[in-house]
Amino acid sequence: MSEGRHTITNRRIAITLLCLLIALAAGGGYLYIDERTTRNHLQQSLHDADQALAVEREARKEVEIHNLTLLQDNTALTSSLAGVNAQLTTAADLETQLRSEIENAADRYATLTKTKDSIDNERRELFAENQTLIATHGDIATLEAKKLDVLSAIAALEDRRRALIIPVTHTEGFACTGSMEPKITCLDTATWLTNPEPHEVVVGSVIAFNSSVCWDEEDTSFIAHRVIDIDVRARQVDYRHLPQFYARQNNYLTKGDANPDTDCWVPHAAVAAYIIELHKNTRPENAWLRDSVNAAKRDFFRALDDHQAKYDHYVELRNLHNCPARVSQPCTRSDTDLIRAFNAEERASTILDIERSHYTCWIKVARSSSPSTLHGDICGINRDFLLTQRTT
């Protein structure tokens, strides 16, 4: 605004000087100034200057408005340019992603082409092998006919062997010893197949064999235990009911389901039969004997565990006193704990002997020829008396 005012003043001065020059030229060189005329000229000049100033102001406003519009347009263009740049960046990222996908697709196509070639080669090989098999063994219809022939032969063999299948009610193999509990008990009966072929006995089969194969017993009986392993080799066979021989044959490692240890390798020649069908709970009259044997077995193993614990405790105290390992009596009488441990071990050993005899008695009863004719606590009277006498 200060620059505008100076411009107006300069214009007024210029207009006044111009009027003076005009007057001098008109007066022939004499200066004659009419005050009114001069004032009028000056006022007119001021009026013109004000109008010019007003016009200039309006022009300046338009310029400012135009500049503001240009600034807004510039801001909008800048924003639009930023958006365009962002879109270009996104487009570039999309282009890169598309190029990567195209390359991956090309790799997959190459892999699929190789896979297809491999499948085609395998198909051709299988087709050639199939043609060879057809030429050697015949087509599917021929094989089906052969299968029917084999099934017919199997059926004929089963008919021929059906006469050998005999039902057994109670045998020594199902004595109430508890060795095959809980899957097989003396409450059950079974259908046995006698004189089995070697390929018929598999791991898991329950076979019947003479006890003299594995144990040197005077009173032999048949044992029914499960086959847990099969070995084909030559073994020396030496037991009462079969002659000695040395031949290559199937040998079966047997074990009672409830027994902790295996029996022995039983040669196939010693196998009398194997179970083909089990009939559960068909001999309920043996329940009392089974319960008596199982109770005696539990008492025996409880006494066995108790004796082992007391023996280990005594040995631990004996080692603390540096006693000789083979001395049965305490090597010192000054340690009360050692004396107590020794006496406790002796009492546990006595109880173990009693329970072992009690359990053995029930096993003999269970293996007797007619256990169903026996009743009452046959083995318990002697046990109770001994426990009373030896533990007091």
C-alpha positions in Angstrom: 0.0 0.0 0.0 2.9 2.4 0.7 4.3 1.8 -2.8 0.8 2.6 -4.2 0.6 6.0 -2.4 3.9 7.1 -3.6 2.9 6.2 -7.1 -0.3 8.4 -6.8 1.6 11.4 -5.4 4.1 11.2 -8.2 1.3 11.1 -10.7 -0.3 14.2 -9.2 3.0 16.1 -9.3 3.5 15.1 -12.9 0.0 16.2 -13.8 0.5 19.6 -12.1 3.8 20.2 -13.9 2.1 19.2 -17.1 -0.6 21.9 -16.5 2.0 24.5 -15.8 3.9 23.7 -19.0 0.7 24.0 -21.0 -0.1 27.4 -19.5 3.4 28.7 -20.3 3.1 27.5 -23.8 -0.3 29.2 -24.2 0.8 32.5 -22.7 3.7 33.1 -25.0 6.2 32.4 -22.4 4.4 34.3 -19.6 3.4 32.4 -16.6 -0.2 33.1 -15.8 -2.0 30.7 -13.7 -5.7 30.9 -13.1 -6.1 29.5 -9.6 -9.6 28.2 -10.2 -8.6 26.6 -13.4 -5.6 25.1 -11.8 -7.6 23.8 -8.9 -10.1 22.3 -11.3 -7.3 20.6 -13.2 -5.8 19.3 -10.1 -9.1 18.0 -8.8 -9.8 16.4 -12.1 -6.3 14.9 -12.0 -6.9 13.6 -8.4 -10.2 12.2 -9.5 -8.6 10.5 -12.4 -5.9 9.2 -10.2 -8.4 7.9 -7.7 -10.3 6.1 -10.4 -7.0 4.7 -11.7 -6.2 3.6 -8.2 -9.6 2.0 -7.8 -9.1 0.2 -11.2 -5.7 -0.9 -10.1 -7.1 -2.2 -6.8 -9.7 -4.1 -8.6 -7.1 -5.5 -10.9 -4.9 -6.4 -7.9 -7.9 -8.2 -6.2 -8.5 -10.1 -9.4 -4.8 -11.0 -9.5 -4.9 -12.2 -5.9 -8.0 -14.2 -6.5 -6.4 -15.6 -9.6 -3.2 -16.4 -7.6 -5.3 -18.1 -4.9 -7.1 -20.1 -7.5 -3.8 -21.0 -9.0 -2.5 -22.1 -5.6 -5.6 -24.2 -5.0 -5.2 -25.7 -8.4 -1.6 -26.4 -7.7 -2.5 -28.1 -4.4 -5.1 -30.2 -6.2 -2.6 -31.1 -8.9 0.0 -32.0 -6.4 -2.4 -34.3 -4.6 -3.5 -35.8 -7.9 0.1 -36.3 -8.8 0.8 -38.0 -5.5 -2.2 -40.3 -6.2 -0.9 -41.0 -9.7 2.5 -41.8 -8.3 1.0 -44.2 -5.7 -1.0 -45.9 -8.4 2.1 -46.2 -10.5 3.9 -47.7 -7.6 1.0 -50.2 -7.0 1.0 -51.0 -10.7 4.7 -51.6 -10.6 4.3 -54.0 -7.6 1.5 -55.8 -9.4 3.6 -56.1 -12.5 6.4 -57.6 -10.4 4.0 -60.0 -8.7 2.5 -61.0 -12.0 6.0 -61.6 -13.4 6.8 -63.8 -10.4 3.5 -65.7 -10.8 4.2 -66.1 -14.5 7.7 -67.5 -13.7 6.2 -69.9 -11.1 3.5 -71.0 -13.5 6.2 -71.7 -16.1 8.1 -73.8 -13.6 5.0 -75.7 -12.6 4.2 -76.3 -16.3 7.7 -77.6 -16.8 7.4 -79.9 -13.8 4.0 -81.1 -14.9 5.4 -81.8 -18.3 8.1 -83.9 -16.8 5.6 -85.7 -14.5 3.4 -86.4 -17.5 6.3 -87.8 -19.4 7.2 -90.0 -16.4 3.6 -91.2 -16.1 3.4 -92.0 -19.8 6.6 -94.0 -19.5 5.4 -95.9 -16.4 2.0 -96.5 -18.1 3.8 -98.0 -21.1 6.0 -100.2 -18.8 2.9 -101.4 -16.9 1.1 -102.1 -20.1 4.0 -104.2 -21.3 4.2 -106.0 -18.0 0.5 -106.6 -18.1 0.8 -108.1 -21.6 3.6 -110.3 -20.3 1.5 -111.5 -17.4 -1.4 -112.2 -19.6 0.8 -114.2 -21.9 2.2 -116.1 -19.0 -0.8 -116.7 -16.7 -3.8 -115.8 -18.8 -6.3 -112.9 -18.6 -8.5 -112.0 -15.7 -11.2 -114.6 -16.6 -8.6 -117.3 -16.6 -7.3 -116.2 -13.2 -10.8 -116.1 -11.8 -11.3 -119.7 -13.0 -8.1 -120.8 -11.3 -9.2 -119.0 -8.1 -12.5 -121.0 -8.2 -10.5 -124.2 -8.7 -8.3 -123.4 -5.7 -11.3 -122.5 -3.5 -13.0 -125.8 -4.5 -9.8 -127.6 -3.5 -9.7 -125.8 -0.1 -13.3 -126.7 0.5 -12.7 -130.3 -0.3 -9.7 -130.4 2.1 -11.8 -128.8 4.8 -14.5 -131.5 4.3 -11.9 -134.2 4.6 -10.5 -132.7 7.8 -13.8 -131.8 9.4 -14.0 -135.3 10.9 -10.8 -134.6 12.9 -12.4 -131.6 14.7 -13.6 -132.9 18.1 -15.2 -130.9 20.9 -13.3 -131.2 24.3 -15.2 -130.3 27.5 -12.4 -130.2 30.1 -8.9 -131.2 29.6 -5.7 -130.8 31.6 -4.9 -127.9 29.3 -7.7 -126.0 31.0 -6.8 -126.9 34.5 -7.4 -124.1 37.0 -3.8 -123.1 37.3 -4.5 -119.5 36.1 -1.6 -119.5 33.7 -3.8 -118.3 30.8 -5.9 -115.8 32.8 -7.9 -113.8 32.0 -8.5 -114.8 28.3 -8.8 -118.5 29.0 -9.9 -119.9 32.4 -11.0 -123.3 33.7 -14.6 -122.0 33.3 -14.2 -122.3 29.5 -14.1 -125.2 27.0 -12.6 -125.2 23.6 -12.8 -127.0 20.2 -9.4 -128.4 19.3 -7.9 -129.5 16.0 -5.7 -132.4 16.4 -2.6 -133.3 14.4 -2.2 -129.8 13.0 0.0 -129.0 10.0 3.0 -126.8 10.6 1.6 -123.9 8.6 -1.6 -123.9 10.7 0.2 -123.0 13.9 1.0 -119.2 13.9 2.1 -116.7 16.5 -0.8 -116.2 18.8 -2.2 -119.8 18.5 -2.8 -121.7 21.7 -1.3 -125.2 21.5 -1.5 -128.3 23.7 1.8 -130.1 24.4 3.0 -132.6 27.0 4.6 -130.9 30.0 7.6 -133.2 29.9 8.8 -131.3 26.9 9.7 -128.3 29.1 9.8 -129.7 32.7 11.1 -132.9 34.2 8.0 -134.0 36.0 6.9 -137.5 37.0 3.2 -136.7 36.7 3.0 -135.3 33.2 0.0 -133.5 31.8 -0.9 -131.5 28.7 -0.2 -127.8 28.9 -2.2 -125.2 26.8 -0.1 -122.1 26.3 0.2 -119.5 23.6 2.8 -119.4 20.9 4.8 -116.2 21.0 7.6 -117.0 18.5 8.3 -119.6 15.8 11.7 -120.8 14.7 12.6 -123.3 11.9 15.8 -125.1 12.7 17.2 -128.4 13.8 16.9 -129.1 17.5 17.6 -132.1 19.8 14.4 -133.5 21.1 14.6 -135.5 24.3 11.5 -136.2 26.3 9.5 -139.2 27.5 6.7 -139.6 24.9 8.7 -139.1 21.7 11.9 -140.7 20.5 15.0 -138.7 20.3 15.7 -137.3 16.9 17.5 -134.4 15.3 15.5 -132.8 12.4 14.7 -129.5 10.8 11.1 -128.6 11.8 9.0 -125.8 13.3 9.7 -125.0 16.9 7.3 -122.9 19.0 8.3 -120.7 22.0 5.3 -120.8 24.4 4.2 -118.8 27.4 1.2 -118.6 29.6 -0.6 -115.3 29.3 -0.4 -114.7 33.1 3.1 -116.2 33.6 6.1 -113.8 33.8 8.5 -116.3 32.0 8.4 -118.3 28.8 8.2 -122.1 28.8 10.7 -123.6 26.2 11.0 -124.3 22.5 8.4 -126.9 21.7 9.0 -128.9 18.5 6.1 -129.4 16.2 6.2 -133.1 16.7 5.2 -132.6 20.3 2.1 -130.5 19.5 -1.1 -132.5 20.1 -3.6 -129.9 19.0 -4.5 -126.2 18.9 -7.6 -124.2 19.7 -9.8 -123.3 16.8 -12.8 -122.0 18.9 -13.2 -121.0 22.5 -16.4 -121.4 24.4 -16.6 -119.0 27.4 -18.1 -119.8 30.8 -19.4 -123.3 30.0 -18.0 -124.9 33.2 -19.3 -122.7 36.1 -18.8 -125.6 38.5 -15.1 -124.9 38.5 -15.6 -121.4 39.9 -14.7 -122.3 43.5 -11.5 -124.0 42.4 -10.5 -121.1 40.2 -11.1 -118.6 43.0 -9.1 -120.8 45.5 -6.1 -121.1 43.1 -6.1 -117.3 42.3 -6.3 -116.4 46.0 -3.4 -118.7 46.8 -1.4 -117.2 43.9 -2.1 -113.6 45.1 -1.0 -114.6 48.7 2.2 -116.2 47.3 3.3 -113.2 45.2 2.4 -110.8 48.0 4.7 -112.9 50.3 7.3 -113.0 47.6 7.3 -109.2 47.3 7.3 -108.7 51.1 10.3 -111.1 51.6 12.3 -109.4 48.8 11.7 -106.0 50.4 12.8 -107.2 53.9 15.8 -109.0 52.5 16.9 -105.9 50.6 16.6 -103.9 53.8 18.6 -106.4 55.8 21.3 -106.6 53.2 21.5 -102.8 53.1 22.0 -102.6 56.9 24.5 -105.6 56.8 26.6 -103.7 54.2 26.6 -100.6 56.5 28.3 -102.8 59.2 30.7 -104.3 56.6 29.4 -107.8 57.4 30.5 -110.7 55.1 28.0 -111.3 52.3 27.8 -115.1 53.0 27.1 -114.9 56.8 23.5 -115.7 57.5 23.5 -114.6 61.1 24.1 -110.9 62.0 27.7 -110.1 62.4 27.1 -107.8 65.3 24.7 -107.9 68.3 25.1 -104.2 69.1 22.8 -102.8 66.4 19.1 -103.2 67.2 18.0 -102.2 63.7 20.2 -104.9 62.1 18.8 -107.5 64.5 15.2 -106.4 63.8 15.9 -106.5 60.1 17.3 -110.0 60.3 14.4 -111.3 62.3 11.9 -109.7 60.0 13.6 -111.2 56.9 13.5 -114.7 58.6 9.8 -114.3 59.4 9.1 -113.2 55.8 11.1 -116.1 54.5 9.1 -118.5 56.6 5.8 -117.0 55.5 7.0 -117.2 51.9 7.8 -120.9 52.2 4.3 -121.5 53.7 2.6 -119.5 50.9 4.6 -121.3 48.3 3.6 -124.7 49.7 0.0 -123.5 49.8 0.0 -122.3 46.2 1.8 -125.5 45.0 -0.9 -127.6 46.8 -3.7 -125.8 44.9 -1.8 -126.2 41.6 -1.6 -129.9 42.2 -5.3 -130.0 43.0 -6.1 -128.0 39.9 -4.1 -130.5 37.8 -5.8 -133.6 39.3 -7.9 -135.7 37.1 -11.2 -134.9 38.7 -11.1 -131.5 40.5 -14.8 -131.1 40.3 -15.2 -133.9 42.9 -13.2 -132.0 45.5 -14.7 -129.3 47.7 -13.7 -127.2 50.6 -10.5 -125.5 51.7 -8.3 -128.6 51.0 -5.0 -126.8 51.3 -5.9 -124.0 53.7 -6.0 -125.9 57.0 -2.3 -126.8 57.0 -1.4 -123.3 55.8 -3.4 -121.5 58.6 -1.8 -123.8 61.2 1.7 -123.2 60.0 1.2 -119.4 59.8 -0.1 -119.4 63.4 2.8 -121.5 64.7 5.7 -120.0 62.8 4.9 -116.3 62.9 4.1 -116.0 66.7 
